[in-house]
């Protein structure tokens, strides 16, 4: 799964532009009309987002890139300010400049790696605890049975719920 | 083959001594690199004509670990003082002669083999069959589309540890072996790589890497017997005396990736034993995943390089995982095309 999203983001002194990636996705262009009468118009960050199967952990993983209007990739310090990541997740994490790690965690919460399909550099949320979280949530919901397709569909929906705890999937606007 | 292994039953397949031998061979493997500063970027007053630097680099090492040495050379020999002051190695990046950007977080051996197989698909390669790999060093403007940010040693260390943990997870379904190590020991793995010290690395790695233990049933006898002085079997703190507990054949899956020319990287589960109980070998694995290149009933169209060596098809995947994996725990198989039945490299 893939999509392109334009995220509002305020960097100092940059003008907004309309760069839109073409992917086969929806087109919604919503202006970020936050207050801000100041001269710095809000900038637009283009984010490619993918859900990719992790062969190591055998679960889906969320990969994304974020580029400013000028085409430069955002450093981690700017990425954490995007509306994309939920703030409560970021509390208690420590940034090394190339990864975000929670205390006592084996794997960084957010780090960079090769996109499993495209091979290009991408940020990703580590999928290692996803399977446990999904299983736990599914067991609480007490819906069993159904066809394999229904079971898998519930699984991935639950996965998106878990993902939604960390990522604000509704932030920004889709790009064509 | 006498009793070399006092604690385990003598293994017809692989004794600890031969395991250590292959691990040492893998560790000591090197590749020749020629590093040349992009001529357009050589600062003024540089000593042209000397701007090539040759390194016989360890396969298990990483490009960021070579940077200090290259920087010293450039400062001492090539650049004038002004330029030497202005060196910003965080902006450095390496490119091949045909424009492929070399990745920081790939072991050098993998970079080299991957380049070899990519060349195997080019129509005109016959020249310099095994010369040094030529890297063009750029001093500025790294292409952020193709490279991970932060090329430093710390980022590289984290990428390395991440790969080790993933390998641990693939083998056992959890990362307890690596996370169970003390911090000093975990750091010791990377220090071993930085210092290129086999003993320092394996002192820790032997606690987490699968041991070769006798396979169940029909394992063939070893191709050669190694008469080395007895080495004690690796310490297995988690094994409780059961010889197979941490054995190479007890893993769920061997950490393996397949690299194809120009690109795609394949990863899938690689159980040590197949469903019918037979041992998973390289040829079975390649037949299954790349059936068009390795047809079951005909001569193969491709070859497989592991640690720069043409791997024999009967090699067992579990054995490869225990003896021929990289320092990050992964068996990287680079698949190149045969030309007229001969691998070109």
Interface residues (C-beta under 8 A of the other chain):
Chain A: X55 X56 X57 X58 X72 X73 X75 X76 X96 X97 X98 X99 X106 X107 X108 X111 X112 X113 X114 X116 X117 X119 X120 X121 X128
Chain B: X103 X144 X145 X146 X147 X148 X149 X150 X154 X155 X158 X159 X162 X165 X166 X169 X170 X175 X178 X179 X255 X263 X264 X265 X267 X268 X269
